[in-house]
């Protein structure tokens, strides 16, 4: 990679353009800061660094080269750009594009989302000149912001597919051909069940568990065989490859595959014959693998369960005694849960770490209005499914990597944390008196577990948040025959090899893995070149990042809509303090926001350097100064904050403000009275 920094060196090229670059000499480390957009009050694309790792896992990295664009060989950027008008300037929603000066009267479109076209870009000018192509709507309108977050995150494809892509697909009600049944292992008489959210339609995984006479268990993970319906390099395959994944929003999803496949023919619905790819192990009660096999199969799930029901089976199996089939499911789920508990324990003892973000659950009335917001509850059944999906992904990763010595195996790689950020985390912990060993993921996990003995709840959430900041994103990659040992080590899981196999309905890399594994067990040559797998990995990495950001933005938009007519005070925790600001984390709602306290009409502040504490007094003209409510803000201090509705903030729709001591209880009592 070559870093091109500063608008002079970018030389009017835009993201996506194919350019000729001159390499700068090593001593010319940075463009003059007068050319650097970071010195301007507005932020351009060039000053925004991608947090996704761009390292190559196969070799040690050399110092990053820097260069400047000397020629735009091919213009590949969009014809139109989406964003908002501020004064006489256009701000694109996608940070990778620069701000633009608007030709003509832009004030009439101030406060609106618009599409613009670039007219020209004068030499040496900081910004291109554009014109407004069309107005999308007001920035503060929900529907417009919903459209905006999709564009911002490059989710511009529809939830439908062109008819030409559907040619040759079976219709609903399709039956498995007899000759296909003969080629597969028939598991339709086994007790197989799925565990998913209650509203899920794209059911791509199921489980089975049978007690063996020797005290071990025959455990199966059964995954929808999408590869049977989607031929490699077919028009539909190329479309799915470009989409990369299904994008999930609060009330809808944009599928990777047509609904006839993801919601019907591939979905592992109850009491319907389905094609599957099965990984079957003999496991001891402690989860040790005695044997494993990979087979193309036919299954018929007997139970289509949701997480709450599966959790209830674990806790109250006697409640299902009157239904023999459900009792069988309950018995199998209890056995799986016991094994999963052992697998999870072993995984964490050997260095796995978990730094997942919270998810938000919304309740709606019949008219689609939001009636409630709460953190998404995770049950024992969630962790049960998670452990066996991990086990399947690890087993398949080992199989395809060892069976493809010439490279090209689709793997999921997680690089080590950013060293400088890890050092910052170490210093934060030292200042708090927390003993942390960041040598590797195992020592970090052990340190966190020790801290957990002293802290819990929201404080522990904040510590986990601080620990997550040095982490880089996991990436898809293609294996290479020249890779060094442990080149594809997954840092968070602390496994030498990992891949994604268990969700081919909604993730394209899983479909690649299915094809690769299918060729291996059929003793056939691979049909995709290593370079092609690497190119697909690059696209899927980008698409996953965009999908994750779009889902997060959507949840915040819906939460913002809920706050429009309500006051909402929650517990937060301080994760950073300066002389006039505090950054507060609200873990239950995955919100982190810096609160400025410089408003002298509202606050009187005093920063104590020795203890790194910001003392905030809430001014009240009706009381003496000595009686003003005071909050002391320091790292890991729990505080009450009010979540605020914001109307014109370009999809960053949640802000916070400090709540006065006792204000949360006052609001709760007021709401209780209103309910009564």
HELIX and SHEET records of a PDB file:
HELIX    1   1 UNK A    7  UNK A   10  1                                   4    
HELIX    2   2 UNK A   33  UNK A   35  5                                   3    
HELIX    3   3 UNK A   37  UNK A   39  5                                   3    
HELIX    4   4 UNK A   45  UNK A   47  5                                   3    
HELIX    5   5 UNK A  107  UNK A  109  5                                   3    
HELIX    6   6 UNK A  142  UNK A  152  1                                  11    
HELIX    7   7 UNK A  163  UNK A  165  5                                   3    
HELIX    8   8 UNK A  178  UNK A  182  1                                   5    
HELIX    9   9 UNK A  226  UNK A  228  5                                   3    
HELIX   10  10 UNK A  235  UNK A  243  1                                   9    
HELIX   11  11 UNK A  259  UNK A  259  1                                   1    
HELIX   12  12 UNK A  260  UNK A  265  3                                   6    
HELIX   13  13 UNK A  307  UNK A  315  1                                   9    
HELIX   14  14 UNK A  317  UNK A  320  5                                   4    
HELIX   15  15 UNK A  324  UNK A  349  1                                  26    
HELIX   16  16 UNK A  380  UNK A  403  1                                  24    
HELIX   17  17 UNK A  419  UNK A  431  1                                  13    
HELIX   18  18 UNK A  441  UNK A  452  1                                  12    
HELIX   19  19 UNK A  457  UNK A  468  1                                  12    
HELIX   20  20 UNK A  508  UNK A  521  1                                  14    
HELIX   21  21 UNK A  530  UNK A  563  1                                  34    
HELIX   22  22 UNK A  587  UNK A  589  5                                   3    
HELIX   23  23 UNK A  625  UNK A  627  5                                   3    
HELIX   24  24 UNK A  663  UNK A  675  1                                  13    
SHEET    1   A 3 UNK A   2  UNK A   4  0                                        
SHEET    2   A 3 UNK A  65  UNK A  74  1                                        
SHEET    3   A 3 UNK A  18  UNK A  23 -1                                        
SHEET    1   B 6 UNK A  81  UNK A  86  0                                        
SHEET    2   B 6 UNK A  89  UNK A  92 -1                                        
SHEET    3   B 6 UNK A 100  UNK A 102 -1                                        
SHEET    4   B 6 UNK A 128  UNK A 138  1                                        
SHEET    5   B 6 UNK A 112  UNK A 120 -1                                        
SHEET    6   B 6 UNK A  81  UNK A  86 -1                                        
SHEET    1   C 7 UNK A 185  UNK A 186  0                                        
SHEET    2   C 7 UNK A 289  UNK A 300  1                                        
SHEET    3   C 7 UNK A 273  UNK A 283 -1                                        
SHEET    4   C 7 UNK A 217  UNK A 224 -1                                        
SHEET    5   C 7 UNK A 205  UNK A 211 -1                                        
SHEET    6   C 7 UNK A 192  UNK A 196 -1                                        
SHEET    7   C 7 UNK A 303  UNK A 306  1                                        
SHEET    1   D 2 UNK A 247  UNK A 248  0                                        
SHEET    2   D 2 UNK A 253  UNK A 254 -1                                        
SHEET    1   E 2 UNK A 360  UNK A 364  0                                        
SHEET    2   E 2 UNK A 370  UNK A 375 -1                                        
SHEET    1   F 2 UNK A 410  UNK A 414  0                                        
SHEET    2   F 2 UNK A 474  UNK A 478 -1                                        
SHEET    1   G 5 UNK A 591  UNK A 596  0                                        
SHEET    2   G 5 UNK A 581  UNK A 586 -1                                        
SHEET    3   G 5 UNK A 568  UNK A 577 -1                                        
SHEET    4   G 5 UNK A 638  UNK A 645 -1                                        
SHEET    5   G 5 UNK A 654  UNK A 658 -1                                        
SHEET    1   H 3 UNK A 603  UNK A 608  0                                        
SHEET    2   H 3 UNK A 613  UNK A 618 -1                                        
SHEET    3   H 3 UNK A 630  UNK A 633 -1                                        
END                                                                             
